[in-house]
């Protein structure tokens, strides 16, 4: 005979006999309290298949949630890493660009004005131009960034930093296409070449590799790109190449600024006036290219995945509670309170979630190792820790589905139903 059947018979006998004394009731409750932590554990060990399937389902939800967190971080890095990681307290854009890197152009006079503004300790220009690389087996788009003299901000994976014209440091994601140290990148449609001298990481922009060159090299690329566009327009009204070269000389797309201690961005923006837009690198990273909408969508997906996790845990615990109506009634007949029964459920959740989380974490790590760098998967231990804590919280919230059923179980009615 199963322990549960014995418990049901014992509880039925108690329900049919006269009420015991208060001391007997106290003794029964003390016996139950002494075994309070064991009933939940014994049920887990006695129903390994059932609770194993529940742990598997929770683990899949955990894996989905962790993957979503990693993919969202990777997507944000792939979209904005090269812009959001620029060294400086502020980035200065051309006025009325909102601030979008692709639209901003600062002249040499603008850069000088920014550098000499009150509160500016140091500044350097940053150029940006879009190119395509056709010297590899698989052609790909890239974003070229011209840096003043601040190549030291790049996290170097291998090779050297840029030391002269025509040299480039490229993001590690370009290695997927076969690019390596010592290779020459053939650019199209501008018929230019760059020599790869170094590899960096976490420097993508709009999901394409960032290529870092010095400002003179960027000026040349920017100039031939602009002239190429004018030739596509059949040259109507196009300025002379020498005139355009003089206009581009010493210019940049934006400027990065390091502020003096105690000087604020608001004061710098007031100092420069409406001709410029002053924002932090983090704010610039989330501007343009559909980033505001993307951030909202990613946040919504993560919230929905957590809500699904809570629903799954809640449904499983609710169904399990319904299947144990007779056992819960028997325990109540012995004097157990609703709070005691609910605590047993919480003990089971506390034991199941770590096992499920470990399983989900293993699946997530396996998936992340099997994905190529271009997939945009970036595990963040801090975010994963927060996610696991949220899974725990959602599991406890999901258990509230069962609490109402526990409160509604009447020992006498449930036991009578179990006997028939």
Secondary structure as UniProt FT lines:
FT   HELIX           3..16
FT   HELIX           22..34
FT   HELIX           36..46
FT   HELIX           48..84
FT   STRAND          90..94
FT   TURN            95..96
FT   TURN            98..99
FT   HELIX           101..103
FT   HELIX           108..115
FT   TURN            118..119
FT   STRAND          120..133
FT   STRAND          140..147
FT   HELIX           151..153
FT   STRAND          156..159
FT   TURN            165..166
FT   STRAND          167..171
FT   HELIX           172..177
FT   TURN            181..182
FT   STRAND          184..188
FT   TURN            189..191
FT   STRAND          192..200
FT   STRAND          204..205
FT   TURN            206..207
FT   STRAND          208..214
FT   HELIX           215..232
FT   TURN            233..237
FT   HELIX           241..248
FT   TURN            249..250
FT   STRAND          254..259
FT   TURN            261..262
FT   HELIX           265..272
FT   TURN            274..275
FT   STRAND          276..279
FT   HELIX           281..285
FT   TURN            289..290
FT   HELIX           291..323
FT   HELIX           325..333
FT   TURN            334..335
FT   HELIX           338..370
FT   HELIX           373..375
FT   HELIX           381..398
FT   HELIX           400..408
FT   HELIX           411..419
//
